[in-house]
Amino acid sequence: MFRWLVSGLAVVSAMGLAAPASAYLFWVQPNFTGGPVVGDEPGLGQAMPKATPAELKAHLLWNMRAGLNVAALQCQFSPILLTVPNYNDLLSKNSAELNEAYKTLGAYFKRTGGKTWQKTFDGYTTRTYNGFSTMHAQLGFCETASAIGREARKLGRGKLTQLAVDRMREFRNSLVPAGDMIHARRFIYVPIQPISMDKACWTKKDQFKAACAPVGTRQASAPSGRTG
């Protein structure tokens, strides 16, 4: 029993060493990484037709804020992820930058939405929050939100928008269900060279003659014994 326990702990320890130190919900975290974005790429939230570069950045920041807000609500099953304190810190430290993004978005909807711009803006906000609600991808989403929130806490004021530019693709990727990569299947292709069954290639003791081996394999040990 003791030997089994020690062996089991050794395996768990080895697996733990192979996992990133920042991963809490996976042995080996799925790879959700993505490059920096502008804000008008597909899959980053709602479309923003005719948006200026500044408005697209405000869109990215507001999406990241919404995602971290949803994570603060949905990821409390794992307090070690710190999604609640991360989000609260983000609000208190970056209120000026967030308010500026909100004003920029408001100006965008006033410019493009006509008389019903406020209703359109409210619908945009609601759909943005709903777009981060997930069940089947919850673990990957919560892990990613935790990592983004921790990075946000390390940044100085006024740098949150750049974080959104750099990591919103990753944040969106985390909404795609993915399992622990320690269970990922690995397929190994081993080419099999045909062996001639011609009697001329075999000795009387059923030893395969090296001269009959396929080109490129004649230095390898010749298999012995025929079947069939």
Residue pairs with C-beta under 8 A, 6 or more apart in sequence:
15 27
15 182
16 27
18 27
18 28
18 182
19 26
19 27
19 28
19 29
19 182
20 28
20 29
22 147
22 150
23 29
23 143
24 78
24 80
24 81
24 143
24 146
25 78
25 81
25 139
25 142
25 143
26 139
26 143
26 180
26 181
26 182
27 180
27 181
27 182
28 180
28 181
28 182
28 184
29 140
29 143
29 180
29 181
30 140
30 178
30 179
30 180
30 181
31 181
32 140
32 144
32 170
32 171
32 173
32 174
32 176
32 178
33 170
33 173
34 167
34 169
34 170
34 172
34 173
35 169
36 165
36 166
36 169
37 44
37 60
37 165
37 168
37 169
38 53
38 56
38 165
39 48
39 51
39 53
39 56
39 57
39 59
39 60
39 165
40 47
40 48
40 51
40 56
41 169
43 172
44 60
44 63
44 168
44 169
44 172
45 59
45 63
45 128
45 131
45 172
46 124
46 127
46 128
46 131
48 55
48 56
48 59
48 108
49 112
50 112
51 59
51 108
52 108
54 104
55 104
55 105
55 107
55 108
57 101
57 161
57 164
57 165
58 100
58 101
58 102
58 104
58 105
58 108
58 161
59 105
60 161
60 164
60 165
60 168
61 97
61 98
61 101
61 160
61 161
61 164
62 101
62 102
62 105
62 125
62 128
63 128
63 131
63 164
63 168
63 171
64 148
64 160
64 163
64 164
64 167
64 168
64 171
65 90
65 98
65 101
66 125
66 128
66 129
66 131
66 132
67 132
67 145
67 148
67 171
68 83
68 86
68 87
68 90
68 145
68 148
68 149
68 152
69 87
69 129
70 129
70 132
70 133
70 145
71 83
71 87
71 132
71 141
71 142
71 145
71 146
71 149
72 83
72 84
72 86
72 87
72 88
74 133
74 134
74 138
74 141
74 142
75 81
75 83
75 138
75 141
75 142
75 145
75 146
76 83
76 84
78 142
81 142
81 143
81 145
81 146
82 146
82 149
82 150
83 142
83 145
83 146
83 149
86 145
86 146
86 149
86 150
86 152
86 153
87 149
89 149
89 152
89 153
90 149
90 152
90 153
90 160
91 98
93 153
93 157
94 152
94 157
94 158
94 160
96 157
96 158
97 157
97 158
97 160
97 161
98 160
101 161
105 121
105 124
106 121
109 117
109 118
109 120
109 121
109 124
110 117
113 120
113 121
132 141
132 175
134 141
134 175
136 177
137 174
137 175
137 176
137 177
137 178
140 174
140 175
140 176
140 177
140 178
141 174
141 175
143 174
144 170
144 171
144 173
144 174
145 171
145 174
148 163
148 167
148 170
148 171
151 163
151 167
152 160
152 163
155 163
193 213
193 214
193 217
194 214
195 208
195 212
195 213
195 223
196 212
197 226
197 228
198 212
200 212
201 208
201 209
201 211
201 212
202 208
202 209
202 226
203 209
206 224
206 225
206 226
207 222
207 224
208 222
208 223
208 224
209 222
210 218
210 222
211 218
213 220
213 222
